[in-house]
Amino acid sequence: MLTSVVSTIAVNAVSSTTTAAGAISMTTPLGLSQYGVLAVIGLIAFLSAKEILSACDKWNNNINCLLDMSIFPLLISFAAIVIYKVAEII
């Protein structure tokens, strides 16, 4: 009983808030988020870590595989960011 009263109050509060704010758009703008810079910084960090660690005597296939699994998704994200920015300019 108490939970149904609380949920009813919560629903009424949410609906009154959205109607008071006006029309809310349900579409999202096209484009990349602002966090693309973080992906580029992460890619640079992983690439430089791979280069530095490859010169170390502790280098093995496990470390190589771990870094490759981190680098490839970031590389795809970087390529998508570059393609989008070039298409935005053109």
Summary of the structure (lengths in Angstrom):
residues: 90
radius of gyration: 23.6
end to end distance: 60.4
largest distance: 67.2
contacts: 172
relative contact order: 0.10
helix: 76%
strand: 0%
